[in-house]
Amino acid sequence: MRVGLLSMTDAVSGELQGLRAVLTIGGRSLVRHQLGLALALGCTRIVVVTDALTSEVIALQHATESAGARFHVITSAHALLPLVTAEDDLIVLGDGLLVQPELALPQLEQATGVLALPVEAGVAAGFERIDINHAFAGAMRLPGRIVAGLGDLPPEWNTHAALLRLAVQGRVPLRLLPDAVLADARWKLVRNEDEAHAAEPVWLRLHTASGHLRSPGEWITAKTVHLAGPALLHAGTRPWVVALGGVVALLLAFGAGWFGWRTPGFGLLALAWTLARVAQMMADIERRALLATGYRAPTGVWFEWVIDGGFVALSAWRSEVSHAPGVPLGLGWFAPLVLILMLHLLPRVVPVGRMTWWLRDRLVAGVALAACSAVLPFDICLRAVILALVVWALAVTSARGPLANADLTTAD
């Protein structure tokens, strides 16, 4: 069995009251971040060292039990003895430690050991010195046999400090981390409110990093999360609340289009897409930070298809083709439907690049259609955009041979 040991005992630096463990990053306490890491490592028993049963401890218990693990609260090192056997693995995370899961999980999964940092960089970042060359990185994975040594130490010893001493004496290997992990907030010891406030924006940027150059809508989405995300998360606003705003904007867009306000309707569709993306990004942050498991925003691919249906409907209602005498019923829907289908098709068939992300961006589509509706001949503009997309796709797509498997086929 794997046991996770967390701590809520160290006081906030420079203050008489308050604990490091309850300082918040992204609206959740540091110890809640650590609980997510421990559960991701497969810990089926969570032990918290604390002096008082607070609301934060109760919240940790609920989160632990909802994940199917057992929860224990202890007040002294000796109380850990009956909870860990010699065959168990013990994951120990220090007070105030904030780490990126993708960095910590491989290190702790790899093998037993005490994670350490180069002494100069580690001590400067607030970590405890182990010896002349190493500082304790705030996390270790120990064999359960080490815990038995707590019985030989005075009960008033700090549990984490005692385990570190026993691990070093028991020749548990030190596993050195490069001091580069201390860059940004990837591996950080948060000691007070000022450090928590400074780490939070960096933490958000790390969890919203993109592997490609963002389109305008994606950039605005990320910027919104960077600016408003901390306030929303600290207020307890969950992603589904933001997604609900997207649903409201979508309904308003259909209502505006139905009553003849097609230009504002396009803008509302763009807003609905942006709010849905903000909600999705917030959900992704919680999932990547291990603050929620299996959680997704209520809007997804289906919602984007509904938004695209809104673009088709509003474009058809805006079109003057449908109102021309002698025009077959439904002809005004043809060009808008072709445009939206092309916006789905082209990113799948053309080489990946900046333009493919722009084609997926419905904020750009909404603003462009609103501009066409307001100041340009809408039907001509719509068809010109379709023609331009076809010409662009032909220009950037390499020519194919006469056979789909020309490289594998030989002519007789």
Summary of the structure (lengths in Angstrom):
residues: 412
radius of gyration: 28.2
end to end distance: 65.9
largest distance: 96.4
contacts: 1319
relative contact order: 0.09
helix: 57%
strand: 13%
